[in-house]
Amino acid sequence: MLLAASTQRTIGLVILAIVFIGGLVYVLANIRSARSEIGSEIDLASNRRPYLQDEQLEGRKLDLALGSSLVLLTITAIALPLYWLGEPGRHSGRDEDTERIFIARGEEIYVSGAQCVDCHGPDGSGGSAPKTITSESGEFVAQVAWKAPALNTVLSRFTEDEVLHTLNYGRNDVMAAWGAAGGGPLTDQQLEELIYYIRSIQIPEETIRLEVNDGVASGVSEEILAQSLQPWAVAVRQARSVKDATQRAITLAAREQFGFSCADDPDLDICAKDSAAQQVLTAANAAAAEPLAEAVQEWLSEAAAVRERAHAQALSDDATLREEGNENRWRNAALELLSTPGAVSGDDLYRKYGEILFANEAANGTYSCARCHTYGWSFDAVGPYTLEVNGTDQSILKVYEHGGGFFGPNLTGGSTREQFETAGSHAAFIEQGQEIGELYGRGGSGGNGQMPGFGPNLEDSPVGPTFGNDDEFSYPALLTAAEIDAIVAFERNL
């Protein structure tokens, strides 16, 4: 289509050039012929000068006029259909060129204008932002690195209207307000260009699945390493403990001596111990790699088997679920069983799977619920700190209370069962998310559009012009139905 638009433009320019040159020649010829008449107006006046005879007018002169008209009519008859046929290509070419320009401008804003890259990483792959944590009374607690989510999947989580709202007004007192409507420096045009760039970096479903699965595998690995009594797992735990201790000693030494670094004196006792501890940990990880990978696959297979048992039990309770059109009822019936402790063999392992998905570390928590519903998770509040917290050498939290609430509401104490009467409606909400101005649940909560959707995002009214795509289109789901079911089973038992 772009080629058609270019050809059409070329033909138009050629015709324009011919008309222009012809007009110029006509004007020059008339100017030249008019010079002999200056001072002889009476003798050469048109109505006093003899003109061509009838035979001449109705002969060669008339043939020339009619022939010229025929040529012009032929050009018009050919040019107009060609123009009409090339019109879609011209529009498509304009759209593609506009999109290319807007994406380039949006990238410039992302990289150097608003410098979104500093927090969200190259190509929107995720990063971190500095954040000061304070107490309720405003006292300093800690300076932390806040996990900034990936933006290369943001249009699977939110509509473009919701993304624009966040760009305009910020989010969670961490994401700044960038739009003029929220007091920021960017105009509506610049925000639209930024959205064009964000569209261009969305990753395909295959990549999303790989990232989610890698995050889940990492979470399952940690669960196995923490619980397993296998020698290779015990060796890794012991090696980690020693490494943590030596690293802590180095951190304390660095606080006592400004500019301290093991790179300057690697033979120092604590530095040598840390180096040796790292070698032991590396060897332990290498020895555990193969059996751990096998254990992870077995664990995940058992979690999938629990879901299959729930589906089989639901079908045993109601044979009509197998009938065509009842697929969603079947899924919801099984989900009710998975959400009920003791209803299905292995349900506790399945809910642990849901917890791992709930707190998936992949892409800085892009696919997780803990980012919003667990205090401290977004800034690793239970991890080791290289600074003091209120003068004390400790982490902010000992353990996370998953679902305890933070930016998102508290999910513990059976609140999800109170909000959603059925596990199916709970799952549907996680899939669809919350739209701006739309309430959800039995209590009619929400309305701010801040809860993302983890199912496919059907987007039929984007903020910017959807060049070349007037129909409904979709961005891929972040989580599968099976993954969302596991999260629902976990949340409904908090």
Disulfide bonds with the S-S distance in Angstrom:
Cys262-Cys271 2.00
